[in-house]
């Protein structure tokens, strides 16, 4: 990935120094022509020099000049995902991002639902007017207490008896100056009844849900909380006395049963009818169809849609209080995206999707995966991933500008954004942010996530620093600690590792590093991705043996193969990524890596070479500058084709402002399209485009519609 940073505007021109010792050893061992290794050594040494200078110089992404005004992306539809490493942290995330202050808070047990189901009505009532947080039964988690303090909460309503939330939790609250009010009953039914009568003085309506399962209660909870309608619980065949007492105390006349006859039987319905209540029912054949029956039957504000898993209760419970504030629906979804396709859920989404201004997802990617997420938002399963490198050493402003060039909804074109947030690696293997503080990295992660993308920061290093880290177990662990810390502090969706210019003895260390990161991040639903150099066979590029494709695939979610720079900064002129060569790279890769894990590298830059001494130097540019340069120079762009690539690659020759004769190669919609055809040919997982820094308002209409077409 270092390759672009030093060539823009011909800012840096080095003649790389060859490592003669390594070269001699390689030639003696492998007996290959010197020219082959010289070219690859040049790549490695030039990259190392580029990395060192770029770390000092900052952003080198220039050369995309244009006087045209930027085309800003459609801001009418936004995306939120509330998530943490646990259900408790997810509830805190919901609270911290939506309540500036709340003097009263509801506290429910996070691993058992019965006492908690009626809590949303209480939390949204005039009695509380605050968020619903979760805790473990026997201890108050520190992040929950910290959130209460941030809210300036002075009282907490605890749901359930001491068997649900222990007296120790209550004591911690009181020791911190927070009053605790416990709402409990002899069983879940009486607890729900007491919660309802605490929250409300009266109501002519009530909802009745099963006390033995959570899904139906969650489907109605946001509406009940928004409208101030009590949510009570019942047994399957008999309405408990505590529930009947609450109905009478509240003055209820109309009772709506939530769920089918298998969860609330006809005997319970008849009991209510005989007691003088008007009884109706909202139900479906399963929890998801019941959810849709509720959403279709009641008057929700569908400008914002909350999405939660229907397989567990905590995220939907905490989120229902937020949804209630604007009477937004909560859509329950299964784990398998195929269960949504052609279902009542899909029909509901198709009917309202055009009117949705914001999708709010409750829970992390391990709870609601990217395929389910995609079906909800687009109606389609994105079986392919569009990973895009979000500028390189860009500033906050340049990162924002790159997003503005994406037309419409970001996730129609990009699923994973990869920013560069990490600073230079230190001697001990650690690294910090390349910005002055964590604030800009946190903002950029949040910005990308707000558009619906997963944001996976990149850590780049190479040469002696990377070699020293990879061959030292203590330094490797320190590096991994820094990576995990970056993910945690920024709430990023994973980590992207790009280590280049590596010595031959680093293979074991690189694999070990990825294994460590994968074991620590993957169980938390975080992505672990690595970039590797291109190989066309197991033996043709022995200088890249450090990238053991087969072993690395075991410890990564995706492997981005840098299938570009066939012709590089100081090579002779030629296509950056000729499709015949890319095809060879992919043909070998699928023999070593599961094809669904492979992200094919796609270059958005070209180069213009000129001679210098006995060799070549070049400068890099994007599509817009390439076409503009040809036009200003009055030269014709032709296409270099082969027998197996009749489409070919755009190329032209021109004289630059300094009088140098240059030969340029770049890609356009046609040549990108030919390479994207390989996704089908090899059933690849997607693409990794390098990089958005080469895209501007002129080239965006060439690139992004093509990505949208091929990623769907």
C-alpha positions in Angstrom: 0.0 0.0 0.0 3.0 2.3 0.4 3.5 2.4 -3.3 1.4 5.5 -4.2 2.6 7.8 -1.4 5.9 8.8 -2.9 5.1 9.3 -6.6 2.4 11.9 -6.7 3.6 15.0 -8.7 7.1 13.3 -8.9 7.6 14.7 -5.3 10.2 12.0 -4.5 12.7 10.4 -6.8 15.0 7.8 -5.4 17.3 5.3 -6.8 16.9 2.3 -4.5 20.0 0.7 -3.1 20.0 -3.0 -3.5 20.8 -5.3 -0.7 23.8 -7.0 -2.3 24.2 -9.6 0.5 20.6 -10.8 0.2 20.8 -10.7 -3.6 23.9 -12.9 -3.6 22.4 -15.4 -1.2 19.2 -15.5 -3.3 21.0 -16.0 -6.5 23.3 -18.7 -5.1 20.3 -20.5 -3.6 17.8 -20.2 -6.4 19.9 -19.6 -9.6 17.4 -17.3 -11.3 18.1 -14.5 -13.7 19.3 -11.4 -11.9 16.8 -9.1 -13.6 13.8 -10.8 -12.1 15.0 -10.4 -8.5 16.4 -7.0 -9.2 12.9 -5.7 -10.1 11.3 -7.2 -7.0 14.1 -6.0 -4.8 13.6 -2.5 -6.3 10.0 -2.7 -5.3 10.8 -3.7 -1.7 13.6 -1.1 -1.2 11.7 1.7 -2.9 8.6 0.9 -0.8 10.7 1.0 2.4 12.1 4.4 1.5 8.7 5.6 0.5 7.3 4.5 3.9 10.0 6.3 5.8 9.6 9.6 3.9 5.8 9.5 3.9 5.6 9.1 7.6 7.6 12.3 7.9 6.0 14.2 5.1 2.3 13.5 5.8 -0.2 13.4 3.1 1.1 13.0 -0.5 -2.2 12.5 -2.2 -2.2 15.3 -4.6 -2.5 15.5 -8.4 -6.3 15.2 -8.5 -6.8 18.9 -9.2 -10.1 20.1 -10.6 -12.1 23.4 -10.6 -15.4 21.5 -10.6 -17.5 21.7 -7.4 -17.7 18.4 -5.5 -20.8 16.3 -5.9 -21.9 15.7 -2.3 -23.4 12.4 -1.3 -27.0 12.0 -0.5 -27.4 12.8 3.2 -31.1 12.1 3.4 -30.7 8.5 4.7 -28.4 7.8 7.6 -27.3 4.7 9.4 -26.5 4.0 13.1 -25.3 0.9 14.8 -25.3 0.7 18.6 -22.9 -1.9 19.8 -20.4 -2.9 22.4 -18.4 -6.0 23.3 -21.3 -7.2 25.4 -25.0 -6.7 25.8 -24.2 -4.4 28.8 -21.9 -2.2 26.7 -24.5 -2.1 23.9 -27.1 -0.7 26.3 -24.5 1.8 27.5 -23.8 2.8 23.9 -27.5 3.4 23.3 -27.7 5.5 26.4 -24.5 7.5 26.0 -25.3 8.5 22.4 -28.9 9.5 23.0 -29.3 10.9 26.5 -27.3 13.9 27.5 -28.6 13.8 31.0 -31.2 11.6 32.9 -31.8 11.9 36.6 -33.7 8.6 36.7 -32.7 5.3 35.1 -34.2 1.8 34.8 -31.9 -1.1 35.6 -32.7 -4.6 34.4 -30.9 -7.9 34.6 -29.1 -8.6 31.3 -29.1 -12.4 31.2 -32.7 -13.2 32.1 -35.7 -11.6 30.5 -38.8 -12.1 32.7 -38.6 -9.2 35.0 -37.2 -6.9 32.3 -39.9 -7.1 29.6 -42.2 -4.4 30.9 -39.3 -2.0 31.6 -39.5 0.1 28.5 -42.9 1.5 29.4 -41.5 2.6 32.8 -38.3 4.0 31.3 -40.2 6.2 28.8 -42.8 7.3 31.3 -43.1 10.6 33.1 -41.9 8.8 36.3 -38.5 8.0 34.8 -37.9 9.6 31.4 -34.5 8.0 31.0 -32.6 5.0 29.5 -32.8 1.4 30.4 -29.5 -0.1 31.4 -28.5 -3.7 32.0 -26.4 -5.4 34.7 -25.3 -8.7 35.8 -27.2 -10.3 38.6 -24.5 -10.2 41.3 -22.5 -7.1 40.4 -22.9 -3.7 38.9 -20.6 -3.5 36.0 -18.2 -0.5 36.1 -19.2 0.8 32.6 -22.9 0.9 33.8 -22.0 2.8 36.9 -19.9 5.2 34.9 -22.8 5.8 32.5 -25.1 6.5 35.4 -22.6 9.1 36.7 -22.3 10.7 33.3 -26.1 11.0 33.2 -26.1 12.6 36.7 -28.6 10.0 37.7 -29.8 10.3 41.3 -32.2 7.4 41.3 -32.4 4.0 39.8 -35.5 1.8 39.4 -34.3 -1.8 39.8 -36.6 -4.4 38.1 -37.0 -7.6 40.0 -36.2 -9.0 43.4 -32.8 -9.8 44.9 -32.7 -13.1 43.1 -32.8 -11.2 39.8 -30.5 -8.2 40.9 -28.7 -8.8 44.1 -28.6 -6.5 47.2 -24.9 -6.0 46.4 -25.8 -4.1 43.3 -28.2 -2.0 45.3 -25.5 -1.3 47.9 -23.0 -0.1 45.2 -25.6 2.3 43.9 -26.3 3.7 47.4 -22.5 3.9 48.2 -22.2 6.1 45.1 -25.0 8.5 46.2 -27.7 7.0 43.9 -31.0 6.1 45.4 -32.4 2.7 44.5 -36.1 1.8 44.2 -36.8 -1.8 43.7 -39.9 -2.9 41.8 -40.6 -6.6 42.4 -43.3 -9.2 42.9 -43.6 -12.8 43.9 -43.1 -13.9 40.3 -42.6 -12.4 36.8 -46.3 -11.6 36.4 -46.6 -9.6 39.6 -43.3 -7.8 38.9 -44.6 -6.8 35.4 -47.9 -5.7 37.0 -46.1 -3.6 39.6 -43.9 -2.0 36.9 -46.9 -1.0 34.9 -48.8 0.5 37.9 -45.7 2.4 38.9 -45.2 3.8 35.4 -48.9 4.6 34.7 -51.9 5.9 36.7 -54.5 4.7 34.2 -55.0 3.4 30.7 -58.0 2.2 28.8 -55.8 -0.1 26.8 -53.3 -2.8 27.7 -51.1 -5.3 25.8 -50.7 -8.8 27.1 -47.7 -10.9 26.1 -46.4 -14.3 27.1 -44.3 -14.4 30.3 -42.5 -17.5 29.0 -40.9 -16.0 25.9 -39.5 -12.6 25.1 -40.0 -12.0 21.4 -43.6 -10.9 21.2 -43.2 -8.5 24.1 -40.2 -6.9 22.4 -42.2 -6.4 19.2 -44.8 -4.3 21.1 -42.5 -2.7 23.7 -41.6 0.5 21.8 -45.2 1.2 20.8 -46.5 0.5 24.3 -43.8 2.8 25.7 -44.5 5.5 23.2 -48.2 5.5 23.8 -48.1 4.9 27.5 -49.9 1.6 27.3 -49.2 -1.0 30.0 -47.4 -4.2 28.9 -48.4 -7.0 31.1 -47.6 -10.7 31.1 -49.7 -13.8 31.1 -49.3 -17.6 31.3 -50.4 -19.6 28.3 -53.8 -20.9 29.5 -54.6 -18.6 32.5 -54.2 -15.0 33.2 -52.5 -14.6 36.6 -54.3 -12.9 39.4 -51.6 -10.1 39.6 -52.2 -9.3 35.9 -56.0 -9.1 36.4 -55.5 -6.9 39.4 -53.3 -4.5 37.4 -55.9 -4.4 34.6 -58.6 -3.4 37.1 -56.4 -0.9 38.9 -55.4 0.9 35.7 -59.0 1.0 34.4 -58.3 -1.1 31.3 -61.3 -1.9 29.0 -59.5 -3.1 25.9 -56.8 -5.9 25.9 -54.7 -6.8 22.9 -53.1 -10.2 23.1 -49.6 -10.3 21.5 -48.8 -13.7 19.9 -50.7 -16.7 18.6 -52.7 -19.3 20.4 -49.6 -21.4 21.2 -48.3 -18.7 23.5 -51.6 -17.2 24.7 -54.3 -19.8 24.5 -58.0 -19.4 23.9 -58.7 -20.3 27.5 -56.8 -17.1 28.6 -58.6 -15.1 26.0 -62.0 -16.4 27.2 -61.1 -15.6 30.8 -60.6 -12.0 29.8 -63.8 -11.9 27.8 -65.8 -13.3 30.6 -64.3 -10.7 32.9 -65.7 -8.0 30.7 -62.7 -6.9 28.6 -62.8 -6.3 24.9 -60.2 -8.8 23.6 -58.3 -8.6 20.3 -55.1 -10.4 19.0 -52.1 -9.5 17.0 -50.2 -12.6 15.9 -48.4 -14.6 13.3 -47.2 -18.1 12.8 -43.8 -17.4 14.4 -42.1 -14.5 16.3 -41.1 -12.8 13.1 -44.5 -12.9 11.5 -46.0 -11.7 14.8 -43.6 -8.8 14.7 -44.7 -7.9 11.2 -48.4 -8.2 12.1 -47.7 -5.6 14.9 -45.8 -3.3 12.6 -48.4 -3.4 9.9 -51.4 -3.0 12.3 -50.3 -0.1 14.4 -49.4 3.5 13.6 -45.7 3.8 13.8 -43.4 6.6 12.6 -41.4 4.7 10.0 -39.0 7.5 9.2 -36.6 5.7 11.4 -36.4 1.9 11.7 -34.8 0.1 14.6 -33.4 -3.4 13.8 -32.7 -6.0 16.5 -32.1 -9.7 16.6 -35.2 -11.8 17.4 -33.0 -14.5 18.9 -32.2 -12.8 22.2 -33.7 -10.0 24.2 -31.2 -7.5 25.6 -30.4 -5.3 22.6 -34.1 -4.8 21.6 -35.1 -4.2 25.2 -32.6 -1.4 25.7 -33.3 0.0 22.2 -37.1 0.0 22.6 -36.9 2.9 25.0 -35.0 4.9 22.4 -37.4 3.8 19.7 -40.3 4.9 21.9 -39.2 8.5 21.9 -40.3 9.0 18.4 -42.7 6.0 18.1 -40.4 4.1 15.8 -40.9 0.4 15.1 -38.5 -2.3 16.1 -38.0 -4.9 13.4 -36.9 -8.3 14.6 -34.6 -10.3 12.3 -33.3 -13.9 12.3 -29.6 -14.9 12.2 -29.9 -16.2 8.6 -30.4 -13.7 5.8 -32.1 -16.3 3.7 -35.0 -16.5 6.2 -35.8 -12.9 5.4 -35.8 -13.2 1.6 -39.3 -13.7 0.2 -40.8 -13.5 3.7 -43.4 -11.1 5.3 -40.5 -9.2 6.7 -39.1 -8.6 3.2 -42.5 -7.4 2.0 -42.8 -5.0 4.9 -39.4 -3.6 4.2 -40.1 -3.3 0.5 -43.2 -1.2 1.4 -41.5 1.2 3.7 -37.9 1.3 2.7 -38.2 4.3 0.4 -39.6 6.4 3.3 -37.0 5.4 5.8 -34.6 8.2 6.7 -32.5 6.3 9.2 -31.7 2.7 10.0 -30.7 2.1 13.6 -29.2 -1.3 14.2 -29.1 -2.6 17.8 -26.1 -4.9 18.4 -22.8 -5.6 16.8 -21.9 -7.5 13.7 -21.8 -10.8 15.5 -25.4 -10.2 16.5 -26.7 -8.9 13.1 -24.2 -9.8 10.4 -23.5 -7.9 7.3 -25.7 -10.1 5.1 -28.8 -9.6 7.3 -27.9 -5.9 7.5 -27.7 -5.7 3.7 -31.1 -7.4 3.2 -32.8 -5.1 5.6 -31.3 -1.9 4.0 -31.3 -2.9 0.4 -33.4 -6.0 -0.1 -30.4 -7.8 -1.4 -27.7 -10.0 0.1 -24.3 -8.6 -0.6 -22.4 -11.8 -1.2 -19.4 -9.7 -2.2 -17.5 -7.2 -0.3 -16.4 -3.8 -1.6 -13.5 -2.8 0.6 -12.1 0.6 -0.2 -9.0 2.2 1.2 -10.1 5.6 2.5 -7.3 7.8 1.5 -3.8 7.1 2.8 -2.2 9.8 4.9 -5.1 12.1 4.5 -6.3 14.8 6.8 -9.7 14.8 8.5 -10.9 17.2 5.7 -9.6 14.9 2.9 -11.4 11.9 4.5 -14.6 13.8 4.6 -14.2 15.0 1.0 -13.6 11.5 -0.3 -17.0 10.4 1.2 -18.7 13.4 -0.5 -17.8 12.0 -3.9 -19.7 8.8 -3.3 -23.2 9.2 -5.0 -26.2 8.3 -2.9 -26.1 5.7 -0.2 -22.6 4.8 0.7 -23.3 1.1 1.2 -24.5 0.7 -2.4 -20.8 1.0 -3.3 -18.7 0.5 -0.2 -19.1 -2.0 2.6 -15.8 -1.7 4.4 -13.9 1.6 4.7 -10.2 1.3 5.6 -8.7 4.5 7.0 -5.1 4.9 8.1 -5.3 6.0 11.7 -2.1 4.5 13.1 1.2 6.3 13.6 4.7 5.0 13.1 5.7 1.8 14.9 8.1 2.2 17.8 11.1 0.1 18.6 9.1 -1.9 21.1 6.4 -2.8 18.5 3.8 -0.4 19.8 2.1 2.4 17.9 -0.2 5.2 18.6 -2.4 7.4 16.5 -0.9 9.5 13.6 -3.2 12.3 14.7 -2.5 14.4 17.8 -5.2 12.6 19.8 -7.8 9.9 19.6 -10.6 12.4 18.8 -10.1 12.5 15.0 -9.8 8.7 14.7 -12.9 8.3 16.8 -14.7 10.8 14.6 -13.7 9.2 11.4 -14.8 5.7 12.5 -18.1 7.1 13.7 -18.5 9.0 10.4 -18.0 5.9 8.3 -20.2 3.8 10.5 -23.0 6.5 10.3 -23.0 5.9 6.5 -23.6 2.1 7.1 -20.0 0.9 6.4 -17.8 -1.1 8.6 -14.7 0.8 9.4 -11.6 -1.2 9.7 -8.5 0.9 10.4 -5.2 0.0 8.7 -1.8 -0.5 10.4 1.0 -0.1 7.9 4.7 -0.8 8.5 7.6 -2.4 6.6 11.3 -2.9 6.4 13.5 -3.2 9.4 10.9 -2.0 11.9 8.4 -4.7 10.8 11.1 -7.3 10.6 12.2 -6.7 14.1 8.7 -6.8 15.4 7.8 -10.0 13.6 10.9 -11.9 14.8 10.4 -11.0 18.5 7.5 -12.5 20.3 7.4 -9.7 22.9 7.3 -7.0 20.3 4.6 -9.0 18.4 2.4 -9.1 21.4 3.0 -5.3 22.0 2.0 -4.6 18.4 -1.1 -6.7 18.8 -2.0 -4.9 22.1 -1.8 -1.6 20.2 -4.0 -2.9 17.5 -6.6 -4.2 19.9 -6.5 -0.9 21.8 -7.0 1.1 18.6 -10.1 -1.0 17.8 -11.5 -0.7 21.3 -10.9 3.1 21.7 -12.4 4.0 18.3 -15.1 1.4 18.4 -13.9 0.3 15.0 -15.1 -2.9 13.3 -11.8 -4.6 13.1 -8.2 -4.2 12.0 -6.4 -4.3 8.7 -2.7 -5.3 8.7 -0.4 -4.2 5.9 3.2 -5.2 6.5 5.5 -5.0 3.5 9.2 -5.2 2.6 9.7 -8.2 4.9 12.7 -10.4 5.3 12.6 -14.1 4.4 12.6 -15.2 8.0 9.4 -13.4 9.0 6.8 -16.0 7.8 6.3 -17.7 11.1 6.1 -14.3 13.0 3.6 -12.9 10.5 1.3 -15.9 10.8 1.7 -15.9 14.6 0.8 -12.2 14.7 -2.4 -12.8 12.7 -3.3 -15.8 14.9 -3.0 -13.6 18.0 -5.1 -10.8 16.6 -7.7 -13.2 15.3 -8.1 -15.0 18.6 -8.6 -11.7 20.4 -10.8 -9.8 17.9 -12.8 -12.4 16.0 -14.8 -13.7 19.0 -15.9 -10.1 19.6 -17.3 -9.9 16.1 -14.4 -7.8 14.8 -12.9 -8.3 11.3 -9.3 -9.2 10.9 -7.9 -8.6 7.4 -4.4 -8.7 5.9 -2.9 -7.4 2.7 -0.5 -9.7 0.9 1.8 -9.3 -2.1 0.8 -11.0 -5.4 2.0 -14.5 -6.3 1.4 -16.4 -9.5 2.6 -19.8 -8.2 4.1 -21.4 -5.1 7.6 -21.0 -6.6 7.7 -18.1 -9.0 8.0 -15.4 -6.3 10.2 -16.9 -3.5 10.9 -13.4 -2.3 7.3 -13.3 -1.0 7.5 -16.6 0.9 6.8 -14.6 4.1 3.2 -14.5 3.0 2.0 -18.0 3.6 -1.4 -17.7 1.9 -2.7 -21.0 3.3 -1.8 -20.4 6.9 -2.8 -16.7 6.9 -6.3 -17.7 5.6 -6.9 -19.6 8.9 -6.6 -16.5 11.0 -8.2 -13.8 8.8 -11.7 -13.0 7.6 -10.4 -11.6 4.3 -7.1 -11.5 2.5 -6.6 -8.5 0.2 -4.3 -9.4 -2.5 -2.4 -6.4 -3.9 -2.9 -7.4 -7.5 -1.4 -4.2 -8.9 2.0 -2.7 -9.6 2.9 -5.4 -12.2 4.6 -2.3 -13.6 5.7 -0.1 -10.7 7.4 3.2 -10.1 10.8 2.4 -11.4 10.0 -0.4 -13.8 9.7 0.1 -17.5 6.4 1.5 -18.6 3.4 -0.8 -18.7 -0.1 -1.5 -17.3 -0.4 -1.3 -13.5 -2.6 -4.4 -13.4 -3.0 -6.1 -16.8 -5.9 -8.5 -16.6 -3.9 -11.5 -17.9 -1.5 -11.1 -14.9 -4.3 -10.5 -12.4 -5.9 -13.6 -13.6 -2.8 -15.6 -13.0 -2.6 -14.2 -9.5 -6.2 -15.1 -8.7 -5.9 -18.6 -10.3 -3.1 -19.4 -7.8 -4.7 -17.6 -4.9 -7.8 -19.8 -5.0 -5.7 -22.9 -4.6 -4.4 -21.6 -1.3 -7.2 -19.4 0.1 -10.9 -20.1 0.3 -12.2 -18.0 -2.6 -14.8 -16.2 -0.5 -12.0 -14.8 1.6 -10.1 -13.2 -1.3 -10.4 -9.5 -2.0 -8.9 -8.7 -5.4 -6.8 -5.5 -5.5 -8.1 -2.9 -7.9 -6.0 0.1 -8.7 -7.5 3.6 -9.2 -4.2 5.1 -10.1 -2.0 5.1 -13.2 1.6 6.2 -13.9 3.5 8.3 -16.3 7.1 7.1 -16.8 10.2 8.9 -18.1 13.7 7.8 -18.5 16.4 8.8 -15.9 19.9 7.7 -16.6 19.7 4.0 -17.5 16.4 3.5 -15.8 12.9 4.8 -15.3 11.1 7.0 -12.9 7.3 7.8 -12.8 4.6 9.9 -11.2 1.2 8.6 -10.3 -2.2 10.1 -11.0 -5.9 9.2 -11.0 -8.2 8.7 -14.0 -9.4 12.3 -14.1 -5.8 13.7 -14.2 -4.8 11.1 -16.8 -7.6 12.1 -19.2 -7.2 15.8 -18.6 -3.4 15.5 -19.2 -4.0 13.8 -22.5 -6.5 16.4 -23.6 -4.3 19.3 -22.6 -1.4 17.7 -24.4 -3.4 17.2 -27.6 -2.6 13.5 -27.7 -4.8 10.5 -28.4 -5.5 7.9 -25.8 -5.1 4.4 -27.4 -5.6 1.0 -25.9 -2.9 -1.6 -25.4 -4.5 -5.0 -26.1 -3.5 -8.6 -26.1 -4.9 -11.7 -27.7 -6.5 -12.6 -24.4 -7.5 -9.1 -23.5 -9.1 -7.4 -26.5 -10.4 -4.6 -24.3 -7.0 -3.5 -23.3 -5.6 -0.7 -21.1 -5.6 3.0 -21.9 -2.2 4.5 -22.7 -0.7 7.6 -24.3 2.6 9.5 -24.7 3.1 13.1 -24.1 5.7 15.8 -23.3 5.4 17.2 -19.7 5.8 20.8 -18.6 9.6 20.2 -18.0 10.1 18.8 -21.5 10.3 15.2 -20.5 8.8 12.6 -22.8 6.5 10.4 -20.8 4.5 7.2 -21.4 1.3 6.8 -19.4 -0.8 3.8 -18.5 -4.0 3.9 -16.4 -7.3 2.2 -16.0 -10.8 3.2 -17.0 -14.4 1.9 -16.7 -13.7 -0.7 -19.5 -10.4 -2.1 -18.1 -11.8 -2.0 -14.5 -14.8 -3.9 -15.7 -12.7 -6.7 -17.3 -10.9 -7.2 -14.0 -14.1 -7.2 -12.1 -15.3 -10.0 -14.4 -12.8 -12.2 -12.5 -15.0 -12.0 -9.4 -17.4 -14.3 -11.1 -14.8 -16.4 -12.8 -13.1 -17.3 -9.5 -16.0 -16.8 -7.2 -14.1 -14.2 -5.2 -15.2 -12.5 -2.0 -14.9 -9.0 -3.4 -12.5 -6.2 -4.2 -10.1 -4.0 -2.3 -9.7 -0.7 -4.2 -6.5 1.4 -3.7 -7.5 4.0 -3.1 -10.3 6.6 -2.7 -7.5 9.2 -2.5 -7.2 8.9 -6.3 -10.9 9.5 -6.9 -12.4 13.0 -7.3 -15.6 14.5 -8.5 -14.7 13.8 -12.1 -13.7 10.2 -11.8 -16.3 9.2 -9.2 -19.1 8.7 -11.8 -16.8 6.3 -13.7 -15.9 4.2 -10.7 -18.7 4.0 -8.2 -21.6 3.0 -10.5 -19.4 0.2 -11.7 -18.7 -1.0 -8.2 -22.4 -0.9 -7.4 -23.3 -2.9 -10.5 -20.7 -5.6 -9.8 -21.1 -5.9 -6.0 -24.8 -6.6 -6.1 
